[in-house]
Amino acid sequence: MEHTGIGTRTHRRVKAGHARALANYGPGWAIMWDDPNDQPVIVPTERGDDGTLLEICTYEDMFTLDGHCSTQEDARTCGACMPGGQPDFQAIAADMTDILGDYYLSRDDIAAYMPLTLPYTRALRAYGYQRHSQGSRYPADHTRAHDIYGQEYRSSEGHIVEVHVPLTPATDPAHGDAPAPPLTIRWIYLGRIAPGGMYPVTDLRADTPPADVAELIAAHVNTHPPTAAPDATTGGAGGPESTATSAPA
């Protein structure tokens, strides 16, 4: 299904009532865009795992959308965000509408490639890792001759890793004999500690079973704890820069 882009984005809106309803549902729920019914829906966050619905915002993120919260509280307990304990649902809905307009530009990629990340999402959930947002497609660049789709995951302790699923094989004749593109794990929670100020990564065979990938991630975080505060900058902001390759744990 091909989704209409900018021409009709102005009619896609989140209203204050939707934001208020999400607040009433609480943790584990999110507001998403339902294309067939052309409206926002409030569903468990797992409903966004396969890209059928376009995730706009989770309950956990809805109260800090303006980016001005100094405490970055997840719950509705931050006095700076909600003076008097009363959220401004009109302002929250306006922020959600802006987010929807931006995210919809990637609607086709999300629908096409989120199913590729679904096995890793399910496997990592068994270790307490939750999907964060719906990923991004990164085009080939000077570091690789194939596109990738990156999906972030966050542990209950706030450790962030990103799984990069290869999308296309090398097409440049100069890379004709190159091996199959790898599945890559980017260890964002460790910060930019690799040479050149980059995130360390681990490359695996693309056919590595998702259960094995999840087990490796859980074990790596246990044996390689962060030595400093986690870097808040993630791939969604600027794409996966060239990284040093670390050996599997």
Stockholm file with secondary structure:
# STOCKHOLM 1.0

chainA/1-249         MEHTGIGTRTHRRVKAGHARALANYGPGWAIMWDDPNDQPVIVPTERGDDGTLLEICTYEDMFTLDGHCSTQEDARTCGACMPGGQPDFQAIAADMTDILGDYYLSRDDIAAYMPLTLPYTRALRAYGYQRHSQGSRYPADHTRAHDIYGQEYRSSEGHIVEVHVPLTPATDPAHGDAPAPPLTIRWIYLGRIAPGGMYPVTDLRADTPPADVAELIAAHVNTHPPTAAPDATTGGAGGPESTATSAPA
#=GR chainA/1-249 SS CCCCCGGGGGGCCCCHHHHHHHHHHCTTEEEEEETTTTEEEEEEGGGGTTSSSEEEEEGGGGGGTTSCCSSCCSSTTCTTTSGGGCCCHHHHHHHHHHHHHHHHTTHHHHHHHHHHHHHHHHHHHTTTCEEEEEEEEECCBTTBSSCEEEEEEECTTCCEEEEEEECSCCCSGGGTTCCCCCEEEECGGGCSCBTTTBCCEEEECTTCCHHHHHHHHHHHHHHSCCSSSCCCCCHHHHCCCCCCEECCC
#=GC SS_cons         CCCCCGGGGGGCCCCHHHHHHHHHHCTTEEEEEETTTTEEEEEEGGGGTTSSSEEEEEGGGGGGTTSCCSSCCSSTTCTTTSGGGCCCHHHHHHHHHHHHHHHHTTHHHHHHHHHHHHHHHHHHHTTTCEEEEEEEEECCBTTBSSCEEEEEEECTTCCEEEEEEECSCCCSGGGTTCCCCCEEEECGGGCSCBTTTBCCEEEECTTCCHHHHHHHHHHHHHHSCCSSSCCCCCHHHHCCCCCCEECCC
//
